[in-house]
């Protein structure tokens, strides 16, 4: 039928108005059902290819007075007549194909509302938690750059670009680093998904934005000087990116020298500094029985700080005296001695420490406000060495922080800086059997009460105590394919049922879902490339070659009144 030009123009205007301001070119479909708890069902428009849909994509439902920012959580094939499934039509016939596709047979997507934005009133433009849903037949569009920016804001002094949302690579997701370090952080993902890369990216942002000082227990030398990328070329470590702000210390000077990693000093620990609590942490990795752990406490009580050195060279008289005066049996004492003999093969352990490594680390962190990377060198392959050193140093540093924070009550200038401690193989420290007794479990539960939080890196989140997991504020998760691990990561997250499918279908590289305290809603990102462009952006002070964050100066009064006394403060930036 031929319409007059005026009528045709009126119809075009009417269909345009029907979209309620939506961009017709970006329109996906309309809302046809759903609920607040289970998400919305969206029927795709006839022209939309279901093969172009992907879980994790963002869409916007444009209601009458609100915009609903949603994530695609599932994709479904539907039909109006169940008989189509038992007797499919001949789709080689183009006429039948045109009739069926999009009408009798169509696609739907399930979307989970994450945030709502009012279009009117005093709260217009501010993202808020979703408390309602749009009505039937509201148009659904692909999220635009403007929609993403309305939710995640612009990059500034505390917000750091970590990547782009799926299929919107012209925009960026800006993580609130101030909120990130306020609570403990978890980086999870199965082996080979780039957990170290994600962690290095976050640490670089924290250092560049000066939101905390970092103590990094670098198990495999992934963060300090230089790292061999799986694709071949070497990439810069934190020391190369921030030469004046990052300090490398090492347990293995030979390894650091071979890699040309310029370290400040070598860490040496004395037997006398190791307490039974540190030995108890090695229960699993060194196959220590309960009787052996109890024996360690008994020997420390009887022989004081020299108990390990004396045990390792115990003569028959010592063994007989212990057997007669304590409940410790000769066989238990012999078995404990055999376990602890491996200490003699670790060059960083000596009968007497030449100096106090903890004091040196505290001075770097608090007085000089430097970020410290402890390289383990060849000892990174020994899990018991990693656990022993990380537990010992963290326990001592935490004690000093608690003491200083309590002294600073009523005088904020005395407060030590926010400290973020990075540990790998976190489930070994936070196992449900021991988490309540370990220093790492204590720090996780304190929720920055004493200005100390954790950044835990692990491939087995299901091995971490549930109470500790509940206290992790932000979770950055790469691909996981174990149901128990997925359940552990999603514990306490709103809309966890819909996010399961998203999490299980991430790419194996350079994709992660970020949930929790540092983002207004769960977000799937393609993470930034860690390359020359990233180095240039960091050196320029932001992603725009110098137009990013403005670096604040250190509070000089705070820097003087610190744990170690009256060292000169170092101005950062």
BELRA-V765565 format. One record per pair of residues at least 12 apart in sequence whose ideal C-beta (glycine too) atoms are under 8 Angstrom apart, sorted by sequence separation. I is the first residue (numbers start at 1). J is the second residue. If there is no record, write none. Layout:
BEGIN
I J
I J
END
This chain:
BEGIN
30 42
58 70
59 71
115 127
116 128
161 173
162 174
187 199
225 237
299 311
404 416
429 441
477 489
512 524
513 525
29 42
30 43
58 71
59 72
115 128
116 129
161 174
162 175
203 216
224 237
248 261
250 263
253 266
280 293
376 389
490 503
511 524
512 525
556 569
28 42
29 43
57 71
58 72
115 129
116 130
160 174
161 175
223 237
224 238
225 239
226 240
248 262
249 263
279 293
319 333
426 440
430 444
440 454
475 489
486 500
489 503
499 513
511 525
29 44
30 45
56 71
57 72
115 130
116 131
159 174
160 175
187 202
222 237
223 238
224 239
225 240
248 263
249 264
251 266
319 334
374 389
401 416
511 526
512 527
554 569
28 44
29 45
56 72
84 100
114 130
116 132
159 175
248 264
249 265
250 266
251 267
280 296
440 456
456 472
499 515
510 526
511 527
554 570
28 45
42 59
55 72
113 130
148 165
155 172
159 176
160 177
185 202
247 264
249 266
250 267
276 293
279 296
423 440
486 503
510 527
554 571
27 45
54 72
55 73
156 174
158 176
159 177
249 267
401 419
475 493
486 504
506 524
553 571
554 572
29 48
42 61
53 72
55 74
155 174
158 177
314 333
374 393
461 480
469 488
510 529
553 572
28 48
55 75
84 104
113 133
148 168
152 172
154 174
158 178
203 223
276 296
302 322
462 482
469 489
553 573
40 61
54 75
84 105
152 173
153 174
276 297
470 491
551 572
552 573
53 75
143 165
149 171
152 174
180 202
200 222
216 238
224 246
239 261
311 333
397 419
421 443
445 467
462 484
466 488
469 491
470 492
493 515
502 524
551 573
80 103
81 104
127 150
145 168
148 171
199 222
200 223
225 248
239 262
299 322
302 325
314 337
445 468
462 485
469 492
480 503
481 504
493 516
499 522
80 104
127 151
144 168
196 220
199 223
224 248
237 261
276 300
298 322
302 326
397 421
441 465
444 468
447 471
461 485
464 488
479 503
480 504
50 75
79 104
80 105
125 150
142 167
143 168
145 170
148 173
181 206
275 300
311 336
312 337
460 485
462 487
466 491
479 504
79 105
80 106
145 171
180 206
196 222
311 337
430 456
445 471
447 473
459 485
462 488
477 503
50 77
78 105
79 106
175 202
196 223
200 227
394 421
441 468
444 471
461 488
479 506
495 522
77 105
78 106
177 205
298 326
312 340
426 454
444 472
461 489
478 506
479 507
78 107
111 140
177 206
298 327
299 328
311 340
312 341
394 423
435 464
436 465
479 508
493 522
31 61
40 70
77 107
78 108
175 205
181 211
298 328
418 448
426 456
435 465
28 59
39 70
76 107
180 211
181 212
196 227
207 238
225 256
312 343
348 379
421 452
423 454
426 457
427 458
436 467
75 107
76 108
177 209
273 305
308 340
312 344
361 393
365 397
419 451
421 453
422 454
423 455
425 457
426 458
431 463
432 464
435 467
479 511
75 108
76 109
117 150
178 211
226 259
272 305
294 327
295 328
346 379
390 423
418 451
419 452
420 453
421 454
422 455
423 456
424 457
425 458
427 460
430 463
431 464
432 465
435 468
478 511
39 73
75 109
76 110
117 151
177 211
204 238
207 241
208 242
221 255
225 259
226 260
272 306
274 308
294 328
299 333
417 451
418 452
419 453
420 454
421 455
422 456
423 457
424 458
427 461
430 464
431 465
432 466
478 512
43 78
74 109
75 110
203 238
207 242
225 260
226 261
271 306
308 343
358 393
362 397
416 451
418 453
420 455
422 457
430 465
477 512
74 110
115 151
225 261
272 308
346 382
357 393
361 397
415 451
427 463
476 512
477 513
72 109
73 110
200 237
204 241
224 261
225 262
271 308
272 309
295 332
427 464
476 513
477 514
72 110
73 111
200 238
204 242
207 245
221 259
271 309
291 329
295 333
358 396
362 400
366 404
386 424
387 425
391 429
426 464
430 468
476 514
477 515
72 111
73 112
162 201
207 246
346 385
358 397
386 425
390 429
475 514
22 62
71 111
162 202
221 261
292 332
296 336
474 514
475 515
21 62
70 111
71 112
271 312
291 332
295 336
348 389
387 428
398 439
474 515
475 516
20 62
70 112
309 351
342 384
358 400
383 425
387 429
474 516
19 62
70 113
71 114
162 205
289 332
292 335
473 516
474 517
20 64
69 113
70 114
292 336
395 439
398 442
405 449
472 516
473 517
474 518
68 113
69 114
160 205
383 428
394 439
398 443
405 450
473 518
474 519
69 115
160 206
289 335
394 440
405 451
68 115
69 116
292 339
391 438
68 116
69 117
160 208
288 336
369 417
391 439
402 450
67 116
160 209
391 440
394 443
401 450
59 109
61 111
66 116
67 117
366 416
401 451
66 117
158 209
288 339
366 417
401 452
59 111
61 113
66 118
67 119
157 209
287 339
365 417
398 450
65 118
66 119
158 211
286 339
53 107
65 119
365 419
398 452
46 101
47 102
65 120
397 452
46 102
53 109
286 342
45 102
46 103
50 107
44 102
69 127
48 107
46 106
279 340
44 106
68 130
43 106
44 107
43 107
44 108
43 108
44 109
68 133
42 108
66 132
68 134
41 108
42 109
41 109
42 110
66 134
41 110
42 111
40 110
64 134
70 140
39 110
40 111
63 134
64 135
39 111
40 112
62 134
63 135
271 343
39 112
40 113
61 134
39 113
64 138
69 143
63 138
274 349
32 108
34 110
62 138
36 113
61 138
62 139
61 139
62 140
69 147
271 349
29 108
61 140
62 141
269 348
270 349
271 350
272 351
29 109
60 140
67 147
268 348
269 349
270 350
271 351
272 352
273 353
28 109
59 140
60 141
267 348
268 349
269 350
270 351
271 352
272 353
59 141
60 142
69 151
266 348
268 350
270 352
59 142
60 143
270 353
58 142
59 143
60 144
269 353
57 142
58 143
268 353
57 143
268 354
60 147
268 355
269 357
58 147
268 357
58 148
267 357
265 357
40 133
36 130
40 134
36 131
252 347
265 360
36 132
252 348
36 133
251 348
35 133
42 140
285 383
286 384
34 133
285 384
264 364
282 384
285 387
31 134
33 136
31 135
32 136
31 136
32 137
282 387
30 136
31 137
281 387
282 388
30 137
31 138
58 165
267 374
281 388
30 138
58 166
249 357
30 139
31 140
57 166
29 139
30 140
56 166
57 167
58 168
278 388
281 391
29 140
249 360
27 139
28 140
54 166
249 361
263 375
27 140
28 141
54 167
278 391
27 141
28 142
261 375
274 388
277 391
278 392
26 141
249 364
26 142
22 139
247 364
278 395
20 138
23 141
26 144
274 392
277 395
20 139
22 141
256 375
273 392
19 139
255 375
269 389
18 139
23 144
247 368
256 377
255 377
267 389
247 370
249 372
251 374
252 375
254 377
255 378
269 392
245 369
246 370
247 371
248 372
249 373
250 374
251 375
252 376
253 377
254 378
245 370
246 371
247 372
248 373
249 374
250 375
251 376
252 377
245 371
246 372
247 373
249 375
250 376
251 377
252 378
246 373
248 375
250 377
252 379
251 379
242 371
238 371
239 373
251 385
238 373
237 373
251 389
417 558
413 555
285 428
415 558
284 428
413 557
414 558
413 558
215 361
412 558
416 562
284 431
414 561
416 563
281 429
413 561
414 562
224 373
215 365
223 373
411 561
224 375
283 434
213 365
213 366
281 434
221 375
280 434
216 371
218 373
221 376
213 369
215 371
216 372
218 374
220 376
221 377
213 370
214 371
215 372
216 373
217 374
218 375
219 376
280 437
281 438
213 371
214 372
216 374
218 376
404 562
213 372
214 373
215 374
217 376
221 380
404 563
220 380
277 437
403 563
219 380
218 380
401 563
400 563
207 371
219 386
203 371
217 386
217 389
217 390
217 393
215 393
215 394
215 397
369 554
369 559
367 559
367 562
366 562
367 563
366 563
367 564
366 564
367 565
223 422
368 567
367 567
369 569
370 570
362 563
363 564
367 568
368 569
369 570
362 564
367 569
368 570
367 570
369 572
213 417
215 419
217 421
220 424
363 567
212 417
213 418
214 419
215 420
216 421
217 422
219 424
359 564
212 418
213 419
214 420
215 421
216 422
217 423
219 425
211 418
212 419
213 420
214 421
215 422
217 424
212 420
214 422
206 420
203 422
199 422
185 420
181 418
181 420
186 426
212 453
214 455
203 455
202 455
199 455
199 457
184 443
184 444
196 457
195 457
184 447
195 458
183 447
195 459
183 448
182 448
185 453
187 455
191 459
184 453
185 454
186 455
187 456
188 457
190 459
183 453
184 454
185 455
186 456
187 457
188 458
189 459
182 453
184 455
185 456
186 457
187 458
188 459
181 453
184 456
186 458
188 461
202 476
186 461
198 476
198 478
186 469
195 478
194 478
193 478
186 472
193 479
184 471
185 472
188 475
183 471
184 472
185 473
186 474
188 476
189 477
190 478
183 472
184 473
185 474
186 475
187 476
188 477
189 478
190 479
183 473
185 475
186 476
187 477
188 478
189 479
190 480
182 473
183 474
185 476
186 477
187 478
189 480
190 481
188 480
190 482
180 473
179 473
180 474
241 535
179 474
190 485
235 530
235 531
242 538
188 485
241 538
241 539
236 535
188 489
186 489
197 510
198 512
193 508
194 509
192 508
193 509
194 510
189 512
201 527
201 528
245 572
198 527
201 530
197 527
200 530
204 534
208 538
185 518
194 527
197 530
208 541
183 517
204 538
182 517
180 517
179 517
180 518
175 514
179 518
209 549
173 514
177 518
208 549
210 551
176 518
209 551
210 552
175 518
176 519
175 519
173 519
163 512
173 523
162 514
173 525
169 526
165 523
166 524
165 524
166 525
165 525
166 526
164 525
165 526
163 525
164 526
210 572
162 525
163 526
210 573
163 527
162 527
163 528
162 528
152 519
161 528
152 520
151 520
151 521
152 523
172 543
114 495
161 543
112 495
112 498
112 499
155 542
110 498
155 543
155 544
160 549
158 549
156 548
157 549
127 520
155 548
156 549
157 550
127 521
155 549
157 551
157 552
115 520
115 521
114 521
114 522
73 495
74 498
73 498
73 499
71 498
74 501
71 499
73 501
73 502
71 502
55 501
56 502
55 502
56 505
55 505
56 506
71 521
71 522
69 521
71 524
39 495
56 513
38 497
39 498
56 524
END
